[in-house]
Amino acid sequence: KLSMEELLAIQRINLRGAIPEDQSVLRASNQGEPVILDATADAGKAYADTVDRLLGEERPFRFIEEEKKGFLKRLFGG
């Protein structure tokens, strides 16, 4: 599993959004509705944030967890 930093380094792209795994996506799909309309769903919030960023607005990346480095990685780098 790649970390967000590894993925961005490989792709060499500017990140505009990251959609978390969320059961609401399946539920919305089964109901035939876009998950972005579910204001309580993490995935819906992430899609809305992504759209706002594409429109030039500043939005935090709420659902990206920073990779925690272990003792050896901090000691030796990596």
C-alpha distance (Angstrom), angle and dihedral (degrees) to the residues before:
residue distance angle dihedral
K1 . . .
L2 3.80 . .
S3 3.78 122.0 .
M4 3.79 118.2 -128.2
E5 3.82 90.0 -106.9
E6 3.83 92.0 52.8
L7 3.79 91.8 47.9
L8 3.80 92.8 50.2
A9 3.81 91.7 47.2
I10 3.80 91.4 51.8
Q11 3.80 95.8 44.8
R12 3.82 96.0 39.4
I13 3.78 91.9 -146.9
N14 3.78 136.7 133.4
L15 3.78 108.0 -109.5
R16 3.80 113.5 -124.3
G17 3.78 98.5 170.9
A18 3.76 147.4 -9.1
I19 3.79 120.3 -154.0
P20 3.80 115.7 -152.7
E21 3.78 123.3 -138.6
D22 3.78 104.5 -94.4
Q23 3.80 133.6 169.1
S24 3.79 88.2 -139.0
V25 3.82 89.1 74.9
L26 3.80 91.3 62.5
R27 3.80 92.0 42.5
A28 3.82 92.5 50.1
S29 3.79 91.1 46.2
N30 3.80 91.4 51.4
Q31 3.81 89.5 50.6
G32 3.80 92.2 47.1
E33 3.80 93.2 -119.9
P34 3.82 129.7 123.0
V35 3.80 111.3 -105.7
I36 3.81 89.5 -136.3
L37 3.82 87.4 74.0
D38 3.83 90.3 63.0
A39 3.81 101.8 87.2
T40 3.82 91.1 -173.6
A41 3.82 96.0 55.0
D42 3.80 119.8 95.0
A43 3.81 90.0 -140.4
G44 3.81 91.0 50.5
K45 3.80 91.0 51.0
A46 3.81 90.9 47.9
Y47 3.82 92.2 50.7
A48 3.82 90.4 48.7
D49 3.82 90.6 49.6
T50 3.82 90.0 49.6
V51 3.80 91.8 51.9
D52 3.80 90.4 48.9
R53 3.83 90.6 51.4
L54 3.81 90.6 50.1
L55 3.81 87.5 53.3
G56 3.81 89.9 54.2
E57 3.80 100.3 -100.3
E58 3.80 122.8 135.3
R59 3.80 112.8 -115.9
P60 3.81 129.2 166.1
F61 3.79 120.2 -120.3
R62 3.80 95.8 -114.8
F63 3.78 99.0 176.3
I64 3.80 103.1 45.7
E65 3.76 113.8 102.9
E66 3.76 117.1 -153.7
E67 3.78 114.0 -123.1
K68 3.77 110.5 -110.2
K69 3.78 112.7 -135.7
G70 3.75 119.3 -138.8
F71 3.77 124.4 -130.7
L72 3.82 94.8 -94.4
K73 3.80 93.3 48.7
R74 3.80 90.6 50.8
L75 3.80 90.6 46.3
F76 3.82 97.9 46.2
G77 3.81 100.8 23.0
G78 3.73 127.9 -118.1
